[in-house]
Amino acid sequence: EPEVTQTPSHQVTQMGQEVILRCVPISNHLYFYWYRQILGQKVEFLVSFYNNEISEKSEIFDDQFSVERPDGSNFTLKIRSTKLEDSAMYFCASSLTRGNTGELFFGEGSRLTVL
Amino acid sequence: DAKTTQPTSMDCAEGRAANLPCNHSTISGNEYVYWYRQIHSQGPQYIIHGLKNNETNEMASLIITEDRKSSTLILPHATLRDTAVYYCIVRVDGGGADGLTFGKGTHLIIQP
């Protein structure tokens, strides 16, 4: 069964460092998403991406965050200068279609620890 | 904020049907009810969704009341691997908002 894969599974970084989290969505999917989950809290939407541009973003997704699809397979989330509060599990998701025919498939997540 | 209300936690005996309720009294006509689950900090997993008719797939059944203000997810024969947090999500149809809004969900514990 096709799946969304994420790397790294766990990254530890120092505050102020740049971090890039990588995702390989399901190959024929067209819509891509990042979510995060701080330990013990809710899963929160960050951003959605379609046709090489951001289609929606939440208040969390400020100027420190950026997303990119640098080639035909990878989808990345960059945090420019990490803060302690960026420590969380980051989930990538993809879907074939949008709206209510678009079931989201989530990856297993990348755990980011900022020291 | 999430537009749904779910119990914080529930227990169910292994092999029995698990019935998870969800209230969504402010749901509008073009909003679907989705269910996802999250097993121990793994990525959320889609279970089922519906608009107004009852739905069934290989994982679960979804029963939506006639007024659409509440729904029940049914896992017909719960196993220990069904222990997870179950999220009931209301999602607008088509265009505009793409992001799913997760609430706190129901922590379902399957007891051996």
Boltz contact constraints between the chains, C-beta under 6 A:
constraints:
  - contact:
      token1: [A, 42]
      token2: [B, 102]
      max_distance: 6.0
  - contact:
      token1: [A, 43]
      token2: [B, 102]
      max_distance: 6.0
  - contact:
      token1: [A, 45]
      token2: [B, 99]
      max_distance: 6.0
  - contact:
      token1: [A, 48]
      token2: [B, 98]
      max_distance: 6.0
  - contact:
      token1: [A, 55]
      token2: [B, 98]
      max_distance: 6.0
  - contact:
      token1: [A, 56]
      token2: [B, 98]
      max_distance: 6.0
  - contact:
      token1: [A, 91]
      token2: [B, 43]
      max_distance: 6.0
  - contact:
      token1: [A, 99]
      token2: [B, 93]
      max_distance: 6.0
  - contact:
      token1: [A, 99]
      token2: [B, 94]
      max_distance: 6.0
  - contact:
      token1: [A, 100]
      token2: [B, 32]
      max_distance: 6.0
  - contact:
      token1: [A, 100]
      token2: [B, 93]
      max_distance: 6.0
  - contact:
      token1: [A, 103]
      token2: [B, 46]
      max_distance: 6.0
  - contact:
      token1: [A, 106]
      token2: [B, 43]
      max_distance: 6.0
  - contact:
      token1: [A, 106]
      token2: [B, 44]
      max_distance: 6.0
  - contact:
      token1: [A, 107]
      token2: [B, 43]
      max_distance: 6.0
  - contact:
      token1: [A, 108]
      token2: [B, 42]
      max_distance: 6.0
  - contact:
      token1: [A, 108]
      token2: [B, 43]
      max_distance: 6.0
  - contact:
      token1: [A, 109]
      token2: [B, 43]
      max_distance: 6.0
